[in-house]
């Protein structure tokens, strides 16, 4: 068993005692490491965008900027686990709309906090496992026997036929994926793993644990970022050499 | 004919009843706006945090919060209350405000001679105090301040709040946002102190000032 990495957490709350309590709780969880605590979302932004943060515990109602708006406007290749800690039950639905993992009502008891921790660590451990698998697996560039050039996706209650040619890239979120296509964005109940096997390996590549990209749609590789249409997505360290090889050999 | 009259009477009664209910509802709504749930839950959370981390002043903060709630929920049902109750509430409010930051904030409350039993409209001064704190963002602005003064002579009651306005918010807060609390207070002053008060609000050089005088 590989060594268990500690998960990096930050706390955002405008009240000093609220930060103190969360910091105290986090310090009691052996798998968690408190990186820092901030009194406003703006103060936290640099730390979050620099990466490596696994969990964000944030208040919602703060004087400068609401935690909800802050999370909504986060555009990161890998969004950390979001936990809202607030006195207001009425934001809960909105919270889940922005994919918050947990919603804690103040005052938060330690047992309730631990319950949230269990949920968070389950997700993070699973993510880590996936990452491990993605790194071990090399893509199989052999095309499938049949000449299928489309995929059927269940999106809401519709069945949508997506031509391989129209797909830009596919973004994985826990139990579903987003197909970014020329015609727009579709959500589908699929796993990236399953898609990786189904899509022809000469046209598509899993370049990151969260992304499968249509190779011919890549217009630029810049560091560990890839430009696909108007989107910038990340490529993992492990996959970058494979991608570069493909990218340079293609023309 | 009699039936017509009875029906008509009934209709008027119903109308009257609806009116009464409307009035009661608006009064209730007014009272409800006096308890700010944001303040209440944050106060509870802060006390929870203190109790959890073994801060010895947690029990004192609980009694303080109870007194505040009692004041808002019960005392505020009357049109006028004794001034010392309003002063106590402001003192407690400032204590909870101080809990927001690790360092003490620059807050002053000067009370000169005053008649403890002077009768005043409840939550009237509090509205201006809360407003001052809200717009000074004193918990974030290192140079921020809130100064409150109360003084009294036999002829008049004098109340003054000034608060700094954070530099980055040089654009004044739009009136709509400043809004309801102050508007409410103005309406109440007109109702309860007709021609017996003077209210002056000014906003210059990044300082917001409220000056209130009440006459006999």
Interface residues (C-beta under 8 A of the other chain):
Chain A: X14 X15 X16 X17 X18 X20 X21 X24 X39 X40 X61 X63 X64 X87 X88 X106 X107 X110
Chain B: X37 X38 X41 X42 X44 X45 X46 X48 X49 X50 X52 X53 X99 X100 X101 X102 X137 X139 X140
